[in-house]
């Protein structure tokens, strides 16, 4: 490629005419319907789950299709990241107010389905103050493991991946109708999680940015170096296509 470009420059210089780049080939914009179908087929299996209210549902048909969702994996006996993650999401839910259940649905899926019956999950939800628009879900282990891997919440190291505590610190955000998927740490400040959810809901032209984002939650000091540490730009979060 470098040699071809060099020859083109030399020829243009000898001819005395300015070089003209060939017109770029027309590239058709990807069809949204096709892209959504691929995301559905590859990443959103229609497994059967049971809510903490005891209702049988299908993951795609009943919980995700046509909705904006915030998905995390947890289990009731977890003493690592789960309590902090759940508390952060409770604060996010409160800050969203009536938008929870209307503009975004929270889905917490148990990685310990043998222990986490609907009754256990109902008690967990009540103990943490989870409100309407938030479903705690259980089901068959194989189905949940399939879903976890389809959503990308896994580690390539099988030893690490076998430790379910490793998969409880992520919130996967999705706007299914427009094919917008991203993720944020569940241990992020609740305000940052809420901002990420709002960016998932709204078109890009309506996103808050710059000072409007940062000033809502001021910079923190790094305890090691006492240097200002800014939050990650939420627009840089990798899309889960």
N, C-alpha and C positions, 0 to 999 in steps of 0.2 A: 504494500500500500504506500509506503514512504517513497519507494522508487517510482511508482506511477505518478505520484503527485509532483515529484521533482522533475520528471520528464515533461509534464504538462506545463510547469512554470518555465522551463528552458525554452520550449517551443513557443510559448506566448511571448517571451522576451525577444526571441530572434525575429518573430514575425512583425514586431512593432505594434501589435494589437493587444489591448487589455484582455487578460484572461477572463473568461466567463465560466462560472460554475454551472454544470449541467443542472437543469431543473430537478428538484427532488421528486421522486416518484410519489404519486398520490397514495396516501394510506387511509383506508376506510376506518372511520371511528368504530371501536368495538361496539357491538350491539348489546345494549343493557340486558335485554331478555336472555341472550345467550350467556352473558357473564353471570347473571343471577342463577341460571340453571346449572352452570358449572359449580358455583359455590354450594348450591343446594346438594348436588350429587356427591361432591367430594368431602364436604365438611359438616353437613347438617343432617345426620341420620334421623329418621323418624322413629326412634326407639320409644318404647312405652315406659313411662315413669309414673310415680304416684306422689301426689302432693302431700304436704303436712296436714292437709285437711281430709286426706283419705280418698281423693278423687284421682281416677286414672286418666292420664293425658298422654298425648304424643308430643315428642320434643319439637318437631318441626311444625306439624299441623296446628297444634293448640298453643304452643308457647312462643314460637319464633316467627312464623309466617306473618308478614305484614306489620311487624312490630320492631321497636327499638328495645334491645335487651342488654342487661348487665349481668354477666354470668361469672360465677366463681365456684370453685370446688372446696369442700369443707368436710368435716365430720365432727360429730357432737363431742367426742371424747378428746379431741385435739387440744393440746395445751401449748402448742408452739405458736404459729402465726394465726390460727383460726380466731381466737378471741379478739385479738387486735383488729384483724381484718373485718370481722363481723361488726365490731363497734364502729369502725370507720364507715362501713356501709350504712349503719343505723344513722349516723350523723349526716351522711349524704342524703339518705331518704328524708330525714327531717327538713334538710335545707331545700329539697325539691318540692316539699309540700304535696299539693294535690296533683302535681305532674307525675308522681310515682303511681304506676298503674294506668295512667292516661297516656303520657308521653314516653315513659320508659318502664319496663317490667324487670324486677330483680329476680334472678334464678340462682339459688344456691343448691348445688348438687352434691349429695353425700358420696364420699369415697369409702364409706364403711356401711354398705347397705344391709349387711346381716344384722348389725346392731341398730342402725338408724332407721327404725320403723317410723311410719307416719306419726305415731304417738310420741316417740322420742323427739322427732323433729318439731312437732308442735310445741312441746315443752321448751325446746331450745329457742324457738322463735319468740315465744312469750317471755322467756327469761331475759332475752336480749332486747326486747322492745321493738321487734320488727312489726311494721304496720301493713296495711292493705297494699296490694300491688307487689308483694314479695312472696315468692313461693320457695319453700324448702322441699327438695325432691329426693326420692329414693327409687330403687328399681333393682333389676338384676345386675349383678357385678359385671358380667361380660358386656352387657349393653353399656353400662356406665364407662367401662374401660375403653370401649370402642369410641364413645362420644368424646372422652378426654383426649384420645389420640387424634381424632378428627379435628378437634378444635385447637390442636397444637400445644396442649398443656402436658407435655411429656419431656423427658430427658433422653438423649441418645445413649447415655450410659445406663445399661440395664440395672445395675446395682442402685444407682441414684433413683432411677425411675420406679423401682420397687418400693421406695420409701414414700408413702403417700403424703407425708408432711411436706415434701418438696413441691407439691402441686396446689398448695392452699394460699399462696401469696399473690395470685394474679386475678385481675378482673378483666374479662374479655367483653368488649363492647361491640355491639353489632346493630346496624340499621339495615335490616333484611330487605326492605323494599328498594333501597338504592345501592345495596351491595357494599356498604361502608363498614369495615371491620378493623378494629385496633385493640390494643391492650394497654393496661396501666397497672402498676403495682398496687395491690390492696393496702399496702403499708404506706402509701403516699398520703400526704395531708388530705383529709376529706374534701377540702375546697378544691384541690387539684383533681380529685376523682370526679367531683361534680362538674368542674369545667370540662373535663374530657367527655363526660356524658352529654353535656350540652353541645359540644362540638360534634358528637355522633348524631344527635337529633337534628341540628340545624344545618342548612346548606352552608358551604364554605364562605359565601359572601356575607353571612350574618355572624361569623365567629368573632368573639372578642379576642383582641390580640394586644401585644405590647404592654404598655403601662396598665391598661384595663385589666389584664390578667395578673400581672405581678403585684400591683398595688393591693389587690384583694387579699393577698397573703404575703406579707413582706418577706424579704430575704432573711435567711438564717445565718448564724455564725457557725463555722466549722470548729468544733471543740479542740481539734488537734492543732490547727493552724490559725484559728481566729480570723480566717479569711472569709469574705462573702461567698456564699454558695447559692447560686440561682437555681430555680426549678428548671427541669428539662422543658424544652419547647414541645408542647403537646402535639403540634403539627408534625413533628418528626417521628412520632410513634409509628412503628412498622404496620402496614396494613396486612390483615390476615385474609388473603384472597384465596 
